[in-house]
Amino acid sequence: TDLFFAEDYREFVRHRPALLREGMQKLFSAGAVRRVEVRAPKNASLLIDGFEETPPYEGYYFDGQTVSVDWVGVPPDGYQGWRVNGEPAAREVHFSRAVDRDLTVDSPAPEAGPPGP
């Protein structure tokens, strides 16, 4: 089988992801394409949909697809949970949700205590 085209296809997809999403959307009669942004404190390491990522992360999902976020290791001291579009969403370390609109998922950095003397 001739697979020499694979590298060219990979380069095309890397530079034109929106065109690929549009084609998949039509081919599979998928819903609208939604943007999901995940933010976490500096130097955090997250597992997003099974892949290790360093925030900030931006991905695109079709309506109904699930985004899944986990900490790699333990969350920072003072972890307060996950928020979606600014609203509290989960206190657990794992967060998962079906996408039905553009989402910003974040875990705010723990607030600093009062300044020392």
Backbone hydrogen bonds, N-H to C=O, Kabsch-Sander energy under -0.5 kcal/mol:
donor,donor_aa,acceptor,acceptor_aa,energy
3,L,1,T,-0.8
6,A,3,L,-1.7
7,E,4,F,-0.6
8,D,4,F,-0.6
9,Y,5,F,-2.6
10,R,6,A,-2.5
11,E,7,E,-2.2
12,F,8,D,-2.3
13,V,9,Y,-2.7
14,R,10,R,-2.4
15,H,11,E,-1.8
16,R,12,F,-1.8
19,L,16,R,-0.5
20,L,16,R,-1.5
21,R,17,P,-2.7
22,E,18,A,-2.4
23,G,19,L,-2.1
24,M,20,L,-2.6
25,Q,21,R,-2.7
26,K,22,E,-2.0
27,L,23,G,-2.8
28,F,24,M,-2.6
29,S,26,K,-0.8
30,A,25,Q,-1.7
34,R,61,Y,-3.7
36,V,59,G,-3.1
37,E,103,L,-2.7
38,V,57,Y,-2.5
39,R,105,V,-2.9
44,A,41,P,-1.7
46,L,53,E,-2.8
47,L,70,D,-3.3
48,I,46,L,-0.6
48,I,51,F,-2.9
49,D,47,L,-0.6
49,D,68,S,-2.4
51,F,48,I,-1.8
53,E,46,L,-3.2
57,Y,38,V,-2.3
59,G,36,V,-2.7
61,Y,34,R,-2.7
63,D,32,A,-1.6
64,G,99,V,-3.1
65,Q,62,F,-2.4
67,V,97,R,-2.5
69,V,95,F,-3.4
70,D,47,L,-1.9
72,V,45,S,-2.7
73,G,71,W,-0.7
79,Y,76,P,-1.4
82,W,90,A,-3.4
83,R,106,D,-2.8
84,V,87,E,-2.8
85,N,104,T,-2.8
87,E,84,V,-2.2
89,A,82,W,-3.0
90,A,82,W,-1.6
95,F,69,V,-2.8
97,R,67,V,-2.0
99,V,65,Q,-3.3
103,L,35,R,-2.4
105,V,37,E,-3.4
105,V,103,L,-0.5
106,D,83,R,-2.3
106,D,104,T,-0.5
107,S,39,R,-1.3
